[in-house]
């Protein structure tokens, strides 16, 4: 069984900036960082969809999720 590696928010954002800002290809950036290009692609997609709330960490809810949870508590 392999151990799953966790990457910090800062690492993910730096990886994304290599592709988005510094114009590396996804494959070049992934090789440089020692990660799989599919993972980098997922990070880019998540960042583009959620921007400010991307990579919140485990258990941290978005504002929409928090509102839904609060509305369920009130019932």
MDAnalysis code that builds the backbone (N, CA, C; Angstrom):
import MDAnalysis as mda
import numpy as np

u = mda.Universe.empty(225, n_residues=75, atom_resindex=np.repeat(np.arange(75), 3), trajectory=True)
u.add_TopologyAttr("name", ["N", "CA", "C"] * 75)
u.add_TopologyAttr("resid", np.arange(1, 76))
u.add_TopologyAttr("resname", ["UNK", "UNK", "UNK", "UNK", "UNK", "UNK", "UNK", "UNK", "UNK", "UNK", "UNK", "UNK", "UNK", "UNK", "UNK", "UNK", "UNK", "UNK", "UNK", "UNK", "UNK", "UNK", "UNK", "UNK", "UNK", "UNK", "UNK", "UNK", "UNK", "UNK", "UNK", "UNK", "UNK", "UNK", "UNK", "UNK", "UNK", "UNK", "UNK", "UNK", "UNK", "UNK", "UNK", "UNK", "UNK", "UNK", "UNK", "UNK", "UNK", "UNK", "UNK", "UNK", "UNK", "UNK", "UNK", "UNK", "UNK", "UNK", "UNK", "UNK", "UNK", "UNK", "UNK", "UNK", "UNK", "UNK", "UNK", "UNK", "UNK", "UNK", "UNK", "UNK", "UNK", "UNK", "UNK"])
u.atoms.positions = np.array([
    [0.844, -1.178, 0.000],
    [0.000, 0.000, 0.000],
    [0.890, 1.242, 0.000],
    [0.577, 2.188, -0.859],
    [1.386, 3.401, -0.938],
    [0.847, 4.458, 0.021],
    [1.735, 5.327, 0.449],
    [1.366, 6.416, 1.345],
    [0.995, 7.623, 0.494],
    [-0.143, 8.194, 0.788],
    [-0.627, 9.344, 0.032],
    [0.071, 10.612, 0.519],
    [0.683, 11.325, -0.396],
    [1.403, 12.544, -0.048],
    [0.447, 13.735, -0.065],
    [0.597, 14.613, 0.897],
    [-0.222, 15.821, 0.971],
    [0.640, 17.016, 0.597],
    [0.057, 17.936, -0.146],
    [0.761, 19.133, -0.587],
    [0.098, 20.359, 0.032],
    [0.905, 21.320, 0.415],
    [0.376, 22.532, 1.043],
    [-0.322, 23.412, 0.007],
    [-1.143, 24.297, 0.500],
    [-1.836, 25.249, -0.360],
    [-0.819, 26.097, -1.121],
    [0.253, 26.494, -0.455],
    [1.274, 27.320, -1.077],
    [1.953, 26.585, -2.233],
    [2.243, 25.297, -2.028],
    [2.866, 24.493, -3.079],
    [1.949, 24.412, -4.293],
    [0.660, 24.158, -4.050],
    [-0.294, 24.042, -5.141],
    [-0.417, 25.356, -5.911],
    [-0.473, 26.468, -5.194],
    [-0.593, 27.764, -5.854],
    [0.658, 28.092, -6.657],
    [1.823, 27.732, -6.148],
    [3.068, 27.951, -6.895],
    [3.092, 27.087, -8.152],
    [2.639, 25.850, -8.040],
    [2.572, 24.954, -9.191],
    [1.638, 25.527, -10.259],
    [0.509, 26.036, -9.837],
    [-0.458, 26.630, -10.769],
    [0.140, 27.852, -11.438],
    [0.869, 28.660, -10.689],
    [1.446, 29.882, -11.264],
    [2.493, 29.565, -12.329],
    [3.178, 28.431, -12.208],
    [4.125, 28.045, -13.255],
    [3.417, 27.900, -14.600],
    [2.218, 27.357, -14.577],
    [1.462, 27.126, -15.812],
    [0.740, 28.400, -16.248],
    [0.042, 29.029, -15.315],
    [-0.822, 30.157, -15.659],
    [-0.026, 31.434, -15.938],
    [0.932, 31.744, -15.087],
    [1.648, 33.010, -15.204],
    [2.974, 32.895, -15.954],
    [3.702, 31.824, -15.714],
    [5.040, 31.702, -16.304],
    [5.046, 30.910, -17.601],
    [3.861, 30.473, -18.029],
    [3.641, 29.840, -19.331],
    [4.401, 28.529, -19.544],
    [4.690, 27.804, -18.458],
    [5.190, 26.437, -18.599],
    [4.029, 25.592, -19.116],
    [4.332, 24.507, -19.823],
    [3.258, 23.568, -20.129],
    [2.968, 22.805, -18.843],
    [1.800, 22.203, -18.789],
    [1.439, 21.434, -17.594],
    [2.424, 20.289, -17.372],
    [2.838, 19.643, -18.440],
    [3.775, 18.525, -18.330],
    [5.140, 19.004, -17.849],
    [5.625, 20.129, -18.375],
    [6.918, 20.676, -17.941],
    [6.894, 21.023, -16.450],
    [5.836, 21.702, -16.036],
    [5.727, 22.107, -14.638],
    [5.647, 20.889, -13.722],
    [4.881, 19.892, -14.115],
    [4.736, 18.682, -13.302],
    [6.068, 17.951, -13.169],
    [6.783, 17.819, -14.253],
    [8.102, 17.166, -14.198],
    [9.058, 17.943, -13.304],
    [9.059, 19.251, -13.437],
    [9.932, 20.104, -12.630],
    [9.643, 19.926, -11.137],
    [8.368, 19.789, -10.797],
    [7.960, 19.675, -9.398],
    [7.948, 18.236, -8.884],
    [8.061, 17.271, -9.795],
    [8.062, 15.877, -9.389],
    [6.681, 15.342, -9.041],
    [5.668, 15.861, -9.729],
    [4.296, 15.397, -9.512],
    [3.727, 14.939, -10.847],
    [2.577, 14.283, -10.820],
    [1.939, 13.819, -12.046],
    [1.160, 14.966, -12.678],
    [1.208, 15.048, -14.010],
    [0.547, 16.175, -14.682],
    [-0.970, 16.148, -14.520],
    [-1.559, 14.978, -14.304],
    [-3.003, 14.899, -14.074],
    [-3.380, 15.591, -12.763],
    [-2.540, 15.405, -11.744],
    [-2.797, 16.060, -10.456],
    [-2.722, 17.577, -10.620],
    [-1.723, 18.045, -11.337],
    [-1.592, 19.474, -11.570],
    [-2.806, 19.998, -12.331],
    [-3.293, 19.230, -13.279],
    [-4.494, 19.626, -14.012],
    [-5.705, 19.763, -13.112],
    [-5.854, 18.844, -12.156],
    [-6.969, 18.935, -11.189],
    [-6.843, 20.188, -10.343],
    [-5.610, 20.477, -9.911],
    [-5.403, 21.677, -9.095],
    [-5.757, 22.933, -9.873],
    [-5.360, 23.001, -11.134],
    [-5.666, 24.166, -11.974],
    [-7.170, 24.304, -12.134],
    [-7.845, 23.197, -12.407],
    [-9.298, 23.226, -12.577],
    [-9.996, 23.697, -11.303],
    [-9.575, 23.161, -10.155],
    [-10.179, 23.565, -8.880],
    [-9.935, 25.046, -8.615],
    [-8.748, 25.520, -8.902],
    [-8.420, 26.932, -8.693],
    [-9.290, 27.824, -9.581],
    [-9.459, 27.438, -10.843],
    [-10.258, 28.243, -11.764],
    [-11.733, 28.256, -11.380],
    [-12.225, 27.150, -10.838],
    [-13.637, 27.081, -10.442],
    [-13.908, 27.795, -9.127],
    [-12.964, 27.719, -8.184],
    [-13.211, 28.223, -6.828],
    [-12.341, 29.395, -6.416],
    [-11.377, 29.743, -7.216],
    [-10.416, 30.817, -6.997],
    [-10.079, 31.074, -5.528],
    [-10.754, 31.991, -4.865],
    [-10.375, 32.369, -3.500],
    [-10.570, 31.258, -2.482],
    [-11.456, 30.318, -2.772],
    [-11.742, 29.277, -1.794],
    [-11.141, 27.931, -2.183],
    [-10.250, 27.913, -3.149],
    [-9.596, 26.668, -3.549],
    [-8.617, 26.235, -2.468],
    [-8.516, 24.951, -2.259],
    [-7.553, 24.349, -1.325],
    [-7.755, 24.834, 0.108],
    [-8.985, 24.770, 0.575],
    [-9.314, 25.215, 1.932],
    [-8.769, 24.283, 2.988],
    [-8.614, 23.023, 2.677],
    [-8.177, 22.043, 3.668],
    [-9.343, 21.170, 4.087],
    [-9.037, 20.103, 4.784],
    [-10.063, 19.157, 5.208],
    [-10.996, 19.761, 6.239],
    [-12.294, 19.616, 6.015],
    [-13.277, 20.039, 6.992],
    [-13.643, 21.502, 6.967],
    [-13.001, 22.303, 6.138],
    [-13.315, 23.729, 6.081],
    [-14.358, 23.952, 4.999],
    [-15.497, 24.486, 5.392],
    [-16.626, 24.636, 4.492],
    [-16.571, 25.948, 3.724],
    [-17.152, 25.927, 2.522],
    [-17.327, 27.176, 1.781],
    [-18.474, 27.944, 2.422],
    [-18.636, 29.194, 2.048],
    [-19.714, 30.000, 2.628],
    [-21.083, 29.421, 2.271],
    [-21.215, 28.870, 1.043],
    [-22.486, 28.258, 0.656],
    [-22.771, 27.013, 1.492],
    [-21.763, 26.180, 1.695],
    [-21.940, 24.971, 2.497],
    [-22.305, 25.325, 3.932],
    [-21.698, 26.363, 4.456],
    [-21.983, 26.802, 5.817],
    [-23.422, 27.286, 5.947],
    [-23.925, 28.031, 4.960],
    [-25.310, 28.503, 4.976],
    [-26.292, 27.336, 4.924],
    [-25.990, 26.344, 4.106],
    [-26.863, 25.159, 4.016],
    [-26.902, 24.441, 5.351],
    [-25.756, 24.282, 5.960],
    [-25.695, 23.611, 7.260],
    [-26.472, 24.391, 8.320],
    [-26.340, 25.705, 8.324],
    [-27.053, 26.527, 9.296],
    [-28.560, 26.439, 9.098],
    [-28.998, 26.424, 7.827],
    [-30.436, 26.341, 7.569],
    [-31.005, 24.992, 8.035],
    [-30.224, 23.938, 7.939],
    [-30.672, 22.623, 8.416],
    [-30.759, 22.599, 9.945],
    [-29.857, 23.325, 10.618],
    [-29.878, 23.362, 12.089],
    [-31.134, 24.065, 12.600],
    [-31.582, 25.080, 11.864],
    [-32.723, 25.882, 12.301],
    [-34.047, 25.138, 12.191],
    [-34.098, 24.094, 11.383],
    [-35.360, 23.354, 11.190],
    [-35.749, 22.543, 12.357],
])
